[in-house]
Amino acid sequence: MPLFWIEAVLASGNAVVLVLTILRKEWIESVFNIQPDAGSGALEWTIVTVTVVLTAVFLALSRREWQRYSLQSS
């Protein structure tokens, strides 16, 4: 069951980064005081894409772990 919680926390963390990036695209520049993509927005779209994929993966893994645990305890 601890694996479920790890995966659920990772999914939640990725979802937070996803929402943050969608709502405030300049957060990377603000936090790190750099412009890695020279203001083009390419890095932000890469982050959105990666976090969508990672959130989906961690949600699927945590769901599978939850189901596996539920079957064992029945």
mmCIF file of the N, C-alpha and C atoms, coordinates in Angstrom:
data_MODEL
# 
_entry.id   MODEL 
# 
loop_
_atom_site.group_PDB 
_atom_site.id 
_atom_site.type_symbol 
_atom_site.label_atom_id 
_atom_site.label_alt_id 
_atom_site.label_comp_id 
_atom_site.label_asym_id 
_atom_site.label_entity_id 
_atom_site.label_seq_id 
_atom_site.pdbx_PDB_ins_code 
_atom_site.Cartn_x 
_atom_site.Cartn_y 
_atom_site.Cartn_z 
_atom_site.occupancy 
_atom_site.B_iso_or_equiv 
_atom_site.pdbx_formal_charge 
_atom_site.auth_seq_id 
_atom_site.auth_comp_id 
_atom_site.auth_asym_id 
_atom_site.auth_atom_id 
_atom_site.pdbx_PDB_model_num 
ATOM 1   N N  . MET A 1 1  ? 0.800   -1.205  0.000   1.00 0.00 ? 1  MET A N  1 
ATOM 2   C CA . MET A 1 1  ? 0.000   0.000   0.000   1.00 0.00 ? 1  MET A CA 1 
ATOM 3   C C  . MET A 1 1  ? 0.851   1.283   0.000   1.00 0.00 ? 1  MET A C  1 
ATOM 4   N N  . PRO A 1 2  ? 2.050   1.283   0.579   1.00 0.00 ? 2  PRO A N  1 
ATOM 5   C CA . PRO A 1 2  ? 2.848   2.519   0.526   1.00 0.00 ? 2  PRO A CA 1 
ATOM 6   C C  . PRO A 1 2  ? 3.153   2.958   -0.907  1.00 0.00 ? 2  PRO A C  1 
ATOM 7   N N  . LEU A 1 3  ? 3.279   2.013   -1.816  1.00 0.00 ? 3  LEU A N  1 
ATOM 8   C CA . LEU A 1 3  ? 3.550   2.355   -3.213  1.00 0.00 ? 3  LEU A CA 1 
ATOM 9   C C  . LEU A 1 3  ? 2.400   3.174   -3.793  1.00 0.00 ? 3  LEU A C  1 
ATOM 10  N N  . PHE A 1 4  ? 1.177   2.844   -3.420  1.00 0.00 ? 4  PHE A N  1 
ATOM 11  C CA . PHE A 1 4  ? 0.023   3.619   -3.865  1.00 0.00 ? 4  PHE A CA 1 
ATOM 12  C C  . PHE A 1 4  ? 0.166   5.078   -3.459  1.00 0.00 ? 4  PHE A C  1 
ATOM 13  N N  . TRP A 1 5  ? 0.541   5.326   -2.218  1.00 0.00 ? 5  TRP A N  1 
ATOM 14  C CA . TRP A 1 5  ? 0.647   6.698   -1.721  1.00 0.00 ? 5  TRP A CA 1 
ATOM 15  C C  . TRP A 1 5  ? 1.763   7.458   -2.414  1.00 0.00 ? 5  TRP A C  1 
ATOM 16  N N  . ILE A 1 6  ? 2.861   6.798   -2.680  1.00 0.00 ? 6  ILE A N  1 
ATOM 17  C CA . ILE A 1 6  ? 3.970   7.441   -3.405  1.00 0.00 ? 6  ILE A CA 1 
ATOM 18  C C  . ILE A 1 6  ? 3.508   7.858   -4.798  1.00 0.00 ? 6  ILE A C  1 
ATOM 19  N N  . GLU A 1 7  ? 2.830   6.935   -5.486  1.00 0.00 ? 7  GLU A N  1 
ATOM 20  C CA . GLU A 1 7  ? 2.355   7.231   -6.837  1.00 0.00 ? 7  GLU A CA 1 
ATOM 21  C C  . GLU A 1 7  ? 1.279   8.315   -6.823  1.00 0.00 ? 7  GLU A C  1 
ATOM 22  N N  . ALA A 1 8  ? 0.409   8.290   -5.831  1.00 0.00 ? 8  ALA A N  1 
ATOM 23  C CA . ALA A 1 8  ? -0.633  9.315   -5.728  1.00 0.00 ? 8  ALA A CA 1 
ATOM 24  C C  . ALA A 1 8  ? -0.035  10.696  -5.463  1.00 0.00 ? 8  ALA A C  1 
ATOM 25  N N  . VAL A 1 9  ? 0.977   10.759  -4.615  1.00 0.00 ? 9  VAL A N  1 
ATOM 26  C CA . VAL A 1 9  ? 1.640   12.041  -4.334  1.00 0.00 ? 9  VAL A CA 1 
ATOM 27  C C  . VAL A 1 9  ? 2.371   12.544  -5.583  1.00 0.00 ? 9  VAL A C  1 
ATOM 28  N N  . LEU A 1 10 ? 3.033   11.656  -6.297  1.00 0.00 ? 10 LEU A N  1 
ATOM 29  C CA . LEU A 1 10 ? 3.715   12.061  -7.534  1.00 0.00 ? 10 LEU A CA 1 
ATOM 30  C C  . LEU A 1 10 ? 2.720   12.563  -8.569  1.00 0.00 ? 10 LEU A C  1 
ATOM 31  N N  . ALA A 1 11 ? 1.578   11.902  -8.697  1.00 0.00 ? 11 ALA A N  1 
ATOM 32  C CA . ALA A 1 11 ? 0.539   12.356  -9.629  1.00 0.00 ? 11 ALA A CA 1 
ATOM 33  C C  . ALA A 1 11 ? 0.038   13.740  -9.224  1.00 0.00 ? 11 ALA A C  1 
ATOM 34  N N  . SER A 1 12 ? -0.182  13.931  -7.934  1.00 0.00 ? 12 SER A N  1 
ATOM 35  C CA . SER A 1 12 ? -0.663  15.236  -7.448  1.00 0.00 ? 12 SER A CA 1 
ATOM 36  C C  . SER A 1 12 ? 0.365   16.331  -7.684  1.00 0.00 ? 12 SER A C  1 
ATOM 37  N N  . GLY A 1 13 ? 1.627   16.028  -7.412  1.00 0.00 ? 13 GLY A N  1 
ATOM 38  C CA . GLY A 1 13 ? 2.692   17.007  -7.635  1.00 0.00 ? 13 GLY A CA 1 
ATOM 39  C C  . GLY A 1 13 ? 2.793   17.413  -9.088  1.00 0.00 ? 13 GLY A C  1 
ATOM 40  N N  . ASN A 1 14 ? 2.697   16.437  -9.974  1.00 0.00 ? 14 ASN A N  1 
ATOM 41  C CA . ASN A 1 14 ? 2.738   16.745  -11.403 1.00 0.00 ? 14 ASN A CA 1 
ATOM 42  C C  . ASN A 1 14 ? 1.527   17.559  -11.823 1.00 0.00 ? 14 ASN A C  1 
ATOM 43  N N  . ALA A 1 15 ? 0.380   17.268  -11.254 1.00 0.00 ? 15 ALA A N  1 
ATOM 44  C CA . ALA A 1 15 ? -0.829  18.036  -11.580 1.00 0.00 ? 15 ALA A CA 1 
ATOM 45  C C  . ALA A 1 15 ? -0.685  19.486  -11.128 1.00 0.00 ? 15 ALA A C  1 
ATOM 46  N N  . VAL A 1 16 ? -0.070  19.700  -9.978  1.00 0.00 ? 16 VAL A N  1 
ATOM 47  C CA . VAL A 1 16 ? 0.160   21.070  -9.493  1.00 0.00 ? 16 VAL A CA 1 
ATOM 48  C C  . VAL A 1 16 ? 1.084   21.821  -10.446 1.00 0.00 ? 16 VAL A C  1 
ATOM 49  N N  . VAL A 1 17 ? 2.165   21.188  -10.873 1.00 0.00 ? 17 VAL A N  1 
ATOM 50  C CA . VAL A 1 17 ? 3.090   21.832  -11.823 1.00 0.00 ? 17 VAL A CA 1 
ATOM 51  C C  . VAL A 1 17 ? 2.373   22.116  -13.141 1.00 0.00 ? 17 VAL A C  1 
ATOM 52  N N  . LEU A 1 18 ? 1.532   21.193  -13.570 1.00 0.00 ? 18 LEU A N  1 
ATOM 53  C CA . LEU A 1 18 ? 0.766   21.382  -14.801 1.00 0.00 ? 18 LEU A CA 1 
ATOM 54  C C  . LEU A 1 18 ? -0.130  22.611  -14.706 1.00 0.00 ? 18 LEU A C  1 
ATOM 55  N N  . VAL A 1 19 ? -0.907  22.702  -13.643 1.00 0.00 ? 19 VAL A N  1 
ATOM 56  C CA . VAL A 1 19 ? -1.811  23.842  -13.468 1.00 0.00 ? 19 VAL A CA 1 
ATOM 57  C C  . VAL A 1 19 ? -1.022  25.143  -13.326 1.00 0.00 ? 19 VAL A C  1 
ATOM 58  N N  . LEU A 1 20 ? 0.052   25.100  -12.560 1.00 0.00 ? 20 LEU A N  1 
ATOM 59  C CA . LEU A 1 20 ? 0.895   26.285  -12.390 1.00 0.00 ? 20 LEU A CA 1 
ATOM 60  C C  . LEU A 1 20 ? 1.434   26.767  -13.728 1.00 0.00 ? 20 LEU A C  1 
ATOM 61  N N  . THR A 1 21 ? 1.885   25.838  -14.553 1.00 0.00 ? 21 THR A N  1 
ATOM 62  C CA . THR A 1 21 ? 2.458   26.204  -15.849 1.00 0.00 ? 21 THR A CA 1 
ATOM 63  C C  . THR A 1 21 ? 1.393   26.751  -16.790 1.00 0.00 ? 21 THR A C  1 
ATOM 64  N N  . ILE A 1 22 ? 0.191   26.188  -16.734 1.00 0.00 ? 22 ILE A N  1 
ATOM 65  C CA . ILE A 1 22 ? -0.885  26.677  -17.596 1.00 0.00 ? 22 ILE A CA 1 
ATOM 66  C C  . ILE A 1 22 ? -1.338  28.067  -17.150 1.00 0.00 ? 22 ILE A C  1 
ATOM 67  N N  . LEU A 1 23 ? -1.456  28.277  -15.841 1.00 0.00 ? 23 LEU A N  1 
ATOM 68  C CA . LEU A 1 23 ? -1.949  29.561  -15.333 1.00 0.00 ? 23 LEU A CA 1 
ATOM 69  C C  . LEU A 1 23 ? -0.900  30.668  -15.365 1.00 0.00 ? 23 LEU A C  1 
ATOM 70  N N  . ARG A 1 24 ? 0.341   30.321  -15.071 1.00 0.00 ? 24 ARG A N  1 
ATOM 71  C CA . ARG A 1 24 ? 1.408   31.333  -15.017 1.00 0.00 ? 24 ARG A CA 1 
ATOM 72  C C  . ARG A 1 24 ? 2.620   30.801  -15.766 1.00 0.00 ? 24 ARG A C  1 
ATOM 73  N N  . LYS A 1 25 ? 2.659   31.086  -17.039 1.00 0.00 ? 25 LYS A N  1 
ATOM 74  C CA . LYS A 1 25 ? 3.700   30.524  -17.903 1.00 0.00 ? 25 LYS A CA 1 
ATOM 75  C C  . LYS A 1 25 ? 5.109   31.018  -17.579 1.00 0.00 ? 25 LYS A C  1 
ATOM 76  N N  . GLU A 1 26 ? 5.223   32.159  -16.924 1.00 0.00 ? 26 GLU A N  1 
ATOM 77  C CA . GLU A 1 26 ? 6.539   32.730  -16.640 1.00 0.00 ? 26 GLU A CA 1 
ATOM 78  C C  . GLU A 1 26 ? 7.102   32.291  -15.292 1.00 0.00 ? 26 GLU A C  1 
ATOM 79  N N  . TRP A 1 27 ? 6.530   31.269  -14.653 1.00 0.00 ? 27 TRP A N  1 
ATOM 80  C CA . TRP A 1 27 ? 6.983   30.915  -13.304 1.00 0.00 ? 27 TRP A CA 1 
ATOM 81  C C  . TRP A 1 27 ? 8.439   30.449  -13.297 1.00 0.00 ? 27 TRP A C  1 
ATOM 82  N N  . ILE A 1 28 ? 8.887   29.828  -14.356 1.00 0.00 ? 28 ILE A N  1 
ATOM 83  C CA . ILE A 1 28 ? 10.277  29.348  -14.403 1.00 0.00 ? 28 ILE A CA 1 
ATOM 84  C C  . ILE A 1 28 ? 11.231  30.543  -14.401 1.00 0.00 ? 28 ILE A C  1 
ATOM 85  N N  . GLU A 1 29 ? 10.914  31.534  -15.211 1.00 0.00 ? 29 GLU A N  1 
ATOM 86  C CA . GLU A 1 29 ? 11.744  32.734  -15.258 1.00 0.00 ? 29 GLU A CA 1 
ATOM 87  C C  . GLU A 1 29 ? 11.745  33.447  -13.910 1.00 0.00 ? 29 GLU A C  1 
ATOM 88  N N  . SER A 1 30 ? 10.581  33.493  -13.254 1.00 0.00 ? 30 SER A N  1 
ATOM 89  C CA . SER A 1 30 ? 10.468  34.167  -11.951 1.00 0.00 ? 30 SER A CA 1 
ATOM 90  C C  . SER A 1 30 ? 11.221  33.434  -10.855 1.00 0.00 ? 30 SER A C  1 
ATOM 91  N N  . VAL A 1 31 ? 11.071  32.122  -10.808 1.00 0.00 ? 31 VAL A N  1 
ATOM 92  C CA . VAL A 1 31 ? 11.679  31.337  -9.739  1.00 0.00 ? 31 VAL A CA 1 
ATOM 93  C C  . VAL A 1 31 ? 13.196  31.237  -9.904  1.00 0.00 ? 31 VAL A C  1 
ATOM 94  N N  . PHE A 1 32 ? 13.654  30.945  -11.109 1.00 0.00 ? 32 PHE A N  1 
ATOM 95  C CA . PHE A 1 32 ? 15.082  30.701  -11.330 1.00 0.00 ? 32 PHE A CA 1 
ATOM 96  C C  . PHE A 1 32 ? 15.839  31.906  -11.883 1.00 0.00 ? 32 PHE A C  1 
ATOM 97  N N  . ASN A 1 33 ? 15.117  32.969  -12.225 1.00 0.00 ? 33 ASN A N  1 
ATOM 98  C CA . ASN A 1 33 ? 15.725  34.195  -12.743 1.00 0.00 ? 33 ASN A CA 1 
ATOM 99  C C  . ASN A 1 33 ? 16.562  33.935  -13.997 1.00 0.00 ? 33 ASN A C  1 
ATOM 100 N N  . ILE A 1 34 ? 16.053  33.072  -14.870 1.00 0.00 ? 34 ILE A N  1 
ATOM 101 C CA . ILE A 1 34 ? 16.702  32.783  -16.152 1.00 0.00 ? 34 ILE A CA 1 
ATOM 102 C C  . ILE A 1 34 ? 15.626  32.718  -17.231 1.00 0.00 ? 34 ILE A C  1 
ATOM 103 N N  . GLN A 1 35 ? 16.040  32.797  -18.481 1.00 0.00 ? 35 GLN A N  1 
ATOM 104 C CA . GLN A 1 35 ? 15.126  32.616  -19.608 1.00 0.00 ? 35 GLN A CA 1 
ATOM 105 C C  . GLN A 1 35 ? 15.690  31.520  -20.503 1.00 0.00 ? 35 GLN A C  1 
ATOM 106 N N  . PRO A 1 36 ? 15.403  30.261  -20.162 1.00 0.00 ? 36 PRO A N  1 
ATOM 107 C CA . PRO A 1 36 ? 16.013  29.152  -20.888 1.00 0.00 ? 36 PRO A CA 1 
ATOM 108 C C  . PRO A 1 36 ? 15.579  29.038  -22.353 1.00 0.00 ? 36 PRO A C  1 
ATOM 109 N N  . ASP A 1 37 ? 14.401  29.550  -22.694 1.00 0.00 ? 37 ASP A N  1 
ATOM 110 C CA . ASP A 1 37 ? 13.933  29.462  -24.075 1.00 0.00 ? 37 ASP A CA 1 
ATOM 111 C C  . ASP A 1 37 ? 13.856  30.828  -24.754 1.00 0.00 ? 37 ASP A C  1 
ATOM 112 N N  . ALA A 1 38 ? 14.499  31.805  -24.162 1.00 0.00 ? 38 ALA A N  1 
ATOM 113 C CA . ALA A 1 38 ? 14.557  33.172  -24.698 1.00 0.00 ? 38 ALA A CA 1 
ATOM 114 C C  . ALA A 1 38 ? 13.167  33.761  -24.925 1.00 0.00 ? 38 ALA A C  1 
ATOM 115 N N  . GLY A 1 39 ? 12.219  33.385  -24.079 1.00 0.00 ? 39 GLY A N  1 
ATOM 116 C CA . GLY A 1 39 ? 10.875  33.954  -24.149 1.00 0.00 ? 39 GLY A CA 1 
ATOM 117 C C  . GLY A 1 39 ? 9.964   33.352  -25.194 1.00 0.00 ? 39 GLY A C  1 
ATOM 118 N N  . SER A 1 40 ? 10.372  32.269  -25.847 1.00 0.00 ? 40 SER A N  1 
ATOM 119 C CA . SER A 1 40 ? 9.551   31.688  -26.913 1.00 0.00 ? 40 SER A CA 1 
ATOM 120 C C  . SER A 1 40 ? 8.377   30.875  -26.383 1.00 0.00 ? 40 SER A C  1 
ATOM 121 N N  . GLY A 1 41 ? 8.460   30.406  -25.146 1.00 0.00 ? 41 GLY A N  1 
ATOM 122 C CA . GLY A 1 41 ? 7.396   29.581  -24.583 1.00 0.00 ? 41 GLY A CA 1 
ATOM 123 C C  . GLY A 1 41 ? 7.557   28.097  -24.856 1.00 0.00 ? 41 GLY A C  1 
ATOM 124 N N  . ALA A 1 42 ? 8.606   27.715  -25.562 1.00 0.00 ? 42 ALA A N  1 
ATOM 125 C CA . ALA A 1 42 ? 8.813   26.302  -25.901 1.00 0.00 ? 42 ALA A CA 1 
ATOM 126 C C  . ALA A 1 42 ? 9.019   25.449  -24.654 1.00 0.00 ? 42 ALA A C  1 
ATOM 127 N N  . LEU A 1 43 ? 9.755   25.958  -23.695 1.00 0.00 ? 43 LEU A N  1 
ATOM 128 C CA . LEU A 1 43 ? 9.988   25.196  -22.467 1.00 0.00 ? 43 LEU A CA 1 
ATOM 129 C C  . LEU A 1 43 ? 8.687   24.978  -21.712 1.00 0.00 ? 43 LEU A C  1 
ATOM 130 N N  . GLU A 1 44 ? 7.848   25.996  -21.655 1.00 0.00 ? 44 GLU A N  1 
ATOM 131 C CA . GLU A 1 44 ? 6.580   25.871  -20.951 1.00 0.00 ? 44 GLU A CA 1 
ATOM 132 C C  . GLU A 1 44 ? 5.685   24.806  -21.583 1.00 0.00 ? 44 GLU A C  1 
ATOM 133 N N  . TRP A 1 45 ? 5.625   24.769  -22.906 1.00 0.00 ? 45 TRP A N  1 
ATOM 134 C CA . TRP A 1 45 ? 4.815   23.748  -23.581 1.00 0.00 ? 45 TRP A CA 1 
ATOM 135 C C  . TRP A 1 45 ? 5.410   22.360  -23.392 1.00 0.00 ? 45 TRP A C  1 
ATOM 136 N N  . THR A 1 46 ? 6.723   22.276  -23.322 1.00 0.00 ? 46 THR A N  1 
ATOM 137 C CA . THR A 1 46 ? 7.358   20.992  -23.037 1.00 0.00 ? 46 THR A CA 1 
ATOM 138 C C  . THR A 1 46 ? 6.993   20.531  -21.633 1.00 0.00 ? 46 THR A C  1 
ATOM 139 N N  . ILE A 1 47 ? 7.011   21.448  -20.679 1.00 0.00 ? 47 ILE A N  1 
ATOM 140 C CA . ILE A 1 47 ? 6.641   21.107  -19.304 1.00 0.00 ? 47 ILE A CA 1 
ATOM 141 C C  . ILE A 1 47 ? 5.188   20.668  -19.234 1.00 0.00 ? 47 ILE A C  1 
ATOM 142 N N  . VAL A 1 48 ? 4.302   21.358  -19.929 1.00 0.00 ? 48 VAL A N  1 
ATOM 143 C CA . VAL A 1 48 ? 2.891   20.968  -19.945 1.00 0.00 ? 48 VAL A CA 1 
ATOM 144 C C  . VAL A 1 48 ? 2.739   19.554  -20.503 1.00 0.00 ? 48 VAL A C  1 
ATOM 145 N N  . THR A 1 49 ? 3.395   19.279  -21.608 1.00 0.00 ? 49 THR A N  1 
ATOM 146 C CA . THR A 1 49 ? 3.298   17.954  -22.229 1.00 0.00 ? 49 THR A CA 1 
ATOM 147 C C  . THR A 1 49 ? 3.833   16.860  -21.303 1.00 0.00 ? 49 THR A C  1 
ATOM 148 N N  . VAL A 1 50 ? 5.000   17.089  -20.737 1.00 0.00 ? 50 VAL A N  1 
ATOM 149 C CA . VAL A 1 50 ? 5.609   16.095  -19.856 1.00 0.00 ? 50 VAL A CA 1 
ATOM 150 C C  . VAL A 1 50 ? 4.766   15.875  -18.607 1.00 0.00 ? 50 VAL A C  1 
ATOM 151 N N  . THR A 1 51 ? 4.253   16.950  -18.018 1.00 0.00 ? 51 THR A N  1 
ATOM 152 C CA . THR A 1 51 ? 3.469   16.778  -16.795 1.00 0.00 ? 51 THR A CA 1 
ATOM 153 C C  . THR A 1 51 ? 2.125   16.109  -17.056 1.00 0.00 ? 51 THR A C  1 
ATOM 154 N N  . VAL A 1 52 ? 1.528   16.349  -18.215 1.00 0.00 ? 52 VAL A N  1 
ATOM 155 C CA . VAL A 1 52 ? 0.292   15.630  -18.564 1.00 0.00 ? 52 VAL A CA 1 
ATOM 156 C C  . VAL A 1 52 ? 0.568   14.137  -18.642 1.00 0.00 ? 52 VAL A C  1 
ATOM 157 N N  . VAL A 1 53 ? 1.631   13.775  -19.326 1.00 0.00 ? 53 VAL A N  1 
ATOM 158 C CA . VAL A 1 53 ? 1.981   12.359  -19.471 1.00 0.00 ? 53 VAL A CA 1 
ATOM 159 C C  . VAL A 1 53 ? 2.315   11.744  -18.110 1.00 0.00 ? 53 VAL A C  1 
ATOM 160 N N  . LEU A 1 54 ? 3.153   12.413  -17.321 1.00 0.00 ? 54 LEU A N  1 
ATOM 161 C CA . LEU A 1 54 ? 3.534   11.871  -16.015 1.00 0.00 ? 54 LEU A CA 1 
ATOM 162 C C  . LEU A 1 54 ? 2.347   11.764  -15.065 1.00 0.00 ? 54 LEU A C  1 
ATOM 163 N N  . THR A 1 55 ? 1.470   12.749  -15.078 1.00 0.00 ? 55 THR A N  1 
ATOM 164 C CA . THR A 1 55 ? 0.284   12.685  -14.224 1.00 0.00 ? 55 THR A CA 1 
ATOM 165 C C  . THR A 1 55 ? -0.570  11.485  -14.605 1.00 0.00 ? 55 THR A C  1 
ATOM 166 N N  . ALA A 1 56 ? -0.784  11.278  -15.885 1.00 0.00 ? 56 ALA A N  1 
ATOM 167 C CA . ALA A 1 56 ? -1.576  10.131  -16.338 1.00 0.00 ? 56 ALA A CA 1 
ATOM 168 C C  . ALA A 1 56 ? -0.913  8.806   -15.955 1.00 0.00 ? 56 ALA A C  1 
ATOM 169 N N  . VAL A 1 57 ? 0.388   8.722   -16.113 1.00 0.00 ? 57 VAL A N  1 
ATOM 170 C CA . VAL A 1 57 ? 1.112   7.494   -15.768 1.00 0.00 ? 57 VAL A CA 1 
ATOM 171 C C  . VAL A 1 57 ? 1.017   7.208   -14.274 1.00 0.00 ? 57 VAL A C  1 
ATOM 172 N N  . PHE A 1 58 ? 1.273   8.219   -13.447 1.00 0.00 ? 58 PHE A N  1 
ATOM 173 C CA . PHE A 1 58 ? 1.223   7.997   -11.999 1.00 0.00 ? 58 PHE A CA 1 
ATOM 174 C C  . PHE A 1 58 ? -0.190  7.705   -11.519 1.00 0.00 ? 58 PHE A C  1 
ATOM 175 N N  . LEU A 1 59 ? -1.190  8.319   -12.131 1.00 0.00 ? 59 LEU A N  1 
ATOM 176 C CA . LEU A 1 59 ? -2.571  7.992   -11.771 1.00 0.00 ? 59 LEU A CA 1 
ATOM 177 C C  . LEU A 1 59 ? -2.905  6.548   -12.133 1.00 0.00 ? 59 LEU A C  1 
ATOM 178 N N  . ALA A 1 60 ? -2.481  6.112   -13.306 1.00 0.00 ? 60 ALA A N  1 
ATOM 179 C CA . ALA A 1 60 ? -2.732  4.729   -13.719 1.00 0.00 ? 60 ALA A CA 1 
ATOM 180 C C  . ALA A 1 60 ? -2.022  3.743   -12.802 1.00 0.00 ? 60 ALA A C  1 
ATOM 181 N N  . LEU A 1 61 ? -0.779  4.048   -12.450 1.00 0.00 ? 61 LEU A N  1 
ATOM 182 C CA . LEU A 1 61 ? -0.032  3.160   -11.557 1.00 0.00 ? 61 LEU A CA 1 
ATOM 183 C C  . LEU A 1 61 ? -0.651  3.105   -10.170 1.00 0.00 ? 61 LEU A C  1 
ATOM 184 N N  . SER A 1 62 ? -1.079  4.246   -9.655  1.00 0.00 ? 62 SER A N  1 
ATOM 185 C CA . SER A 1 62 ? -1.682  4.245   -8.324  1.00 0.00 ? 62 SER A CA 1 
ATOM 186 C C  . SER A 1 62 ? -3.027  3.532   -8.337  1.00 0.00 ? 62 SER A C  1 
ATOM 187 N N  . ARG A 1 63 ? -3.787  3.681   -9.408  1.00 0.00 ? 63 ARG A N  1 
ATOM 188 C CA . ARG A 1 63 ? -5.061  2.960   -9.517  1.00 0.00 ? 63 ARG A CA 1 
ATOM 189 C C  . ARG A 1 63 ? -4.827  1.458   -9.551  1.00 0.00 ? 63 ARG A C  1 
ATOM 190 N N  . ARG A 1 64 ? -3.836  1.038   -10.321 1.00 0.00 ? 64 ARG A N  1 
ATOM 191 C CA . ARG A 1 64 ? -3.517  -0.396  -10.388 1.00 0.00 ? 64 ARG A CA 1 
ATOM 192 C C  . ARG A 1 64 ? -3.083  -0.920  -9.028  1.00 0.00 ? 64 ARG A C  1 
ATOM 193 N N  . GLU A 1 65 ? -2.284  -0.156  -8.327  1.00 0.00 ? 65 GLU A N  1 
ATOM 194 C CA . GLU A 1 65 ? -1.823  -0.567  -6.999  1.00 0.00 ? 65 GLU A CA 1 
ATOM 195 C C  . GLU A 1 65 ? -2.996  -0.647  -6.024  1.00 0.00 ? 65 GLU A C  1 
ATOM 196 N N  . TRP A 1 66 ? -3.908  0.309   -6.098  1.00 0.00 ? 66 TRP A N  1 
ATOM 197 C CA . TRP A 1 66 ? -5.090  0.307   -5.234  1.00 0.00 ? 66 TRP A CA 1 
ATOM 198 C C  . TRP A 1 66 ? -5.950  -0.930  -5.510  1.00 0.00 ? 66 TRP A C  1 
ATOM 199 N N  . GLN A 1 67 ? -6.156  -1.238  -6.786  1.00 0.00 ? 67 GLN A N  1 
ATOM 200 C CA . GLN A 1 67 ? -6.940  -2.415  -7.136  1.00 0.00 ? 67 GLN A CA 1 
ATOM 201 C C  . GLN A 1 67 ? -6.260  -3.689  -6.684  1.00 0.00 ? 67 GLN A C  1 
ATOM 202 N N  . ARG A 1 68 ? -4.966  -3.757  -6.840  1.00 0.00 ? 68 ARG A N  1 
ATOM 203 C CA . ARG A 1 68 ? -4.225  -4.954  -6.411  1.00 0.00 ? 68 ARG A CA 1 
ATOM 204 C C  . ARG A 1 68 ? -4.330  -5.146  -4.909  1.00 0.00 ? 68 ARG A C  1 
ATOM 205 N N  . TYR A 1 69 ? -4.220  -4.066  -4.164  1.00 0.00 ? 69 TYR A N  1 
ATOM 206 C CA . TYR A 1 69 ? -4.355  -4.133  -2.718  1.00 0.00 ? 69 TYR A CA 1 
ATOM 207 C C  . TYR A 1 69 ? -5.767  -4.542  -2.322  1.00 0.00 ? 69 TYR A C  1 
ATOM 208 N N  . SER A 1 70 ? -6.765  -3.998  -3.018  1.00 0.00 ? 70 SER A N  1 
ATOM 209 C CA . SER A 1 70 ? -8.170  -4.333  -2.714  1.00 0.00 ? 70 SER A CA 1 
ATOM 210 C C  . SER A 1 70 ? -8.448  -5.804  -2.962  1.00 0.00 ? 70 SER A C  1 
ATOM 211 N N  . LEU A 1 71 ? -7.890  -6.378  -4.014  1.00 0.00 ? 71 LEU A N  1 
ATOM 212 C CA . LEU A 1 71 ? -8.098  -7.790  -4.319  1.00 0.00 ? 71 LEU A CA 1 
ATOM 213 C C  . LEU A 1 71 ? -7.427  -8.684  -3.275  1.00 0.00 ? 71 LEU A C  1 
ATOM 214 N N  . GLN A 1 72 ? -6.263  -8.283  -2.781  1.00 0.00 ? 72 GLN A N  1 
ATOM 215 C CA . GLN A 1 72 ? -5.557  -9.087  -1.785  1.00 0.00 ? 72 GLN A CA 1 
ATOM 216 C C  . GLN A 1 72 ? -6.265  -9.068  -0.449  1.00 0.00 ? 72 GLN A C  1 
ATOM 217 N N  . SER A 1 73 ? -6.886  -7.956  -0.094  1.00 0.00 ? 73 SER A N  1 
ATOM 218 C CA . SER A 1 73 ? -7.517  -7.857  1.214   1.00 0.00 ? 73 SER A CA 1 
ATOM 219 C C  . SER A 1 73 ? -8.932  -8.467  1.224   1.00 0.00 ? 73 SER A C  1 
ATOM 220 N N  . SER A 1 74 ? -9.471  -8.811  0.053   1.00 0.00 ? 74 SER A N  1 
ATOM 221 C CA . SER A 1 74 ? -10.820 -9.398  -0.016  1.00 0.00 ? 74 SER A CA 1 
ATOM 222 C C  . SER A 1 74 ? -10.808 -10.867 0.322   1.00 0.00 ? 74 SER A C  1 
# 
